Amino acid sequence: MRHRIGLAPERWKVASNPLLQGLAFGLNIPACAAPVLFGLIGTATVSGSATTGFLMMGVFALALSLPLLPLSVVPRLARPLDRLADWLRPRRWLLGMIFIGLGWSVWFGLFVEPVDWSGT
């Protein structure tokens, strides 16, 4: 009944070459970044300038990856994150509550009119 669907080439799954790994990860897009990327592509298209589009995508890529640079240069900086992950593992309900709160805040921001809450 179970059938494995391989979406990545087999060599990528066992690659030890950092350039090949970088290529594999570079061709992926996180779901949360898709709307921002589509907005950047749309803005670049409307501006009509390839340079503007290149600069916007470059700044976005730099801002997305720059926070990871210190963690890759000094791996010991990631220890607090590892400890936090170990602490949160048995407390998955806490993460669930945080995500429910974030979902409510997104709903509130999208569907609630500030004028209705101003009291005037």
C-alpha positions, 0 to 999 in steps of 0.5 A: 500500500505504501509507495515512496515518491522521490522528489529529489534526485538520489545523489542530493540525499546523500551528498557530502559536497557543500556546493551540491547541498547549497544548490539543492537547498537554494532551489527550494522555497520556504512556504512562508517566503512565497508571498514575499517573493511573488510580491518582489517579482511583481514589483520588479515586473511593474518597475520594468528594471532588471536592476531593481528586481535584482537588487530587491531579490538580493536584499531579500536573500541577504536578509533571509540568510544573514542571521544564519551566518554567525551560527555557521561560523561559530556553531557554539552560538546555536547551543541555546537554541538546542537547549530551547528545542530540548526543553520544548520537545515535551511541551508541544502543547505550548508551541500549539498555543503560540501558533493558535495565538499567532493565527488569531492575531493574523485573523484579527489583523486581516478581518477587524477594522480599527475604526470599529475598535476606536470608540469614536 
